[in-house]
């Protein structure tokens, strides 16, 4: 049996946890759980007022990763500029795919969801579930862009909005 690869994270590092987005490691602690001593990353998601404890040996398995590189952020912004690709599948099937992309933790996949669900002012209204998915994807995208760029979320939101508005104007 191979030993799971241990992630090299330290307190104060920002990390991406696929199901929750960007968080910050507050500490690494040991806890006794069911007679076993486990080493845990304690991750704070400030915006959600949530703290998560992830066993250090399971971090890779759950998809926890470091922040994207500036190159990946640039690719995500380029993805936003692209033409929306809306499949003709039923909404429930598309919604499931969007949900999977958002929870994958992959910044490019999240940018695809934002691109595909973004509506310009002159387009038809979004349904409630479309808007929920769009806002979830947009929040994940802007939080990671802000963390990578060392800016605040409002600045990152403005960057994303500028790209989406310029795309709408070019269409």
N, C-alpha and C positions, 0 to 999 in steps of 0.2 A: 504494500500500500504506500502510495507516495504522500508525502507530507504536503498539505496545502501551502501554496506560496503566500508568504506573509507580506502584507503591504507596508511600504515605507512611508508612513504618515507621522507627523509630529503635532503636538499641541499647537494651536493657532493656525494650522494649515486649513485652507478652504478646500472642500471636497464636494463631489457631486454624488449624491445617493439617488439612483435612478427613480425611485418612487416618490421622492420628495424634493429633488432639486439641489440647490447649493446650500451647504451648511458649513459650519466651522467646528473643527475638533477642539473641544475645550480641554480635555485631558485623556489620558490613557490610564485605566484603573483595573484592578483585579477584584473579582467578586467570586464568592463561593456559591455555585448554583448546583443543586442536587448532588452535593458531595464532590463536585469538580471545581477546580479553581480556573476561572476563565479570565483572560486578559481582554478588556473591552475598550473600543474607541467610544468616547462620549462626544456625540455630535449635537451641536445646538443649531436649530433652525429658527433664528431670531424672529423672522417675519411671522412664522406660524406659531410662535411661542411653544416650541416643541423640542424635547431632548430625546435623542435616540441613542441606544447603546448597541454597538455592533461588535461581535467577537472578532478580534484581530485576525484570526485564522479563517474567518468567513467573509471578510471584506471583499476579496476578489470574486468569490462565488456569487455575491449579491450584486456585483457590478459597480461597486463603489470605485470611483476614480478621481484623479487629480483634475483640476480645472483644465479646460481646453486651452490649447496654445493659441496665440494671436493668429496664426495661420488658419486654424480651424474656425475661429470667429470670422475671419475674412471670407472663408468659404461659405459659412452660414449666411453672411450678409449678401453674398453673390446669389445664393439659393433664393433668398427673399426677392431678388430682382427678377427672377425667372417668371415664366407664365404659369399661372395656377393650373394644376393638373387635377381635375375632378373626374373621378371614374363614374361610370354610369351605374355602378352597383347600388343596391338598396342602401338607404341611409344607415340602417343598423350595422351593416357590414362595414361601411366606410367609417362610421363612428368607432367601431372596434379597432380598425386599423390605426386611426388617429390616436386613440387611447394607448395602443401598444407603442407607437412612435414616441409619444410624450413620455411614457414610463420607461422607455429604453435608456434614457439618459444621454442619447446621442444628439449632440447639438445640431447637426445637419438635418437629422430626421425631424427634430422639433421645429426647425426653421421651415421645413417642407409643410408641416401642419399649419404654421402661421401663414405661409404664402397661400396655401390652398383654401384656407377658411377666411382670409381677409376680404372684407367688402368695402368697396369705395362708396362714397355717399350716394352715387347715382344707381347703385345696384340694389337688387331686392333685399329685403330684410332677412336677417339671420333668424333661425329658429332658436329657441331657448337652449337646446342641447348643443347646437352649433356654436353659439356664443360662449357657452361654458367651456367647451373644448378649446376654442380659440383663445379665450382669456387664460386658461391654464397653460397652454403652449407659449403664449406671449410672455407670461410671468416667468416661466422657466428660462426662456431665451434671454430676457432682459436681465434677470438676476445673474446669469452666468457671464453675459457680456460685461456687466458692471463689475463683477468680481475680477474678471481677467484684465479689464482695462483700468482697474483701480478707481473707477468713477462711481457715482451714486446711481441708483436705479432710474431716477428721472432722466439723467443724461443718457443712459443706455436706451431708455424708452424713446427718447427723442431721436436717437440715431436710427432705431428700427422704424419709427414712424416716418422719418424722412425718406428712407429707402422705399417703404410701402407706398407713400404718396407719390414719389417720383416714378415708381413703376406704374401706378394708376394713371398718371399724366401721360406716360409714354404709350399706354395701351390704346 
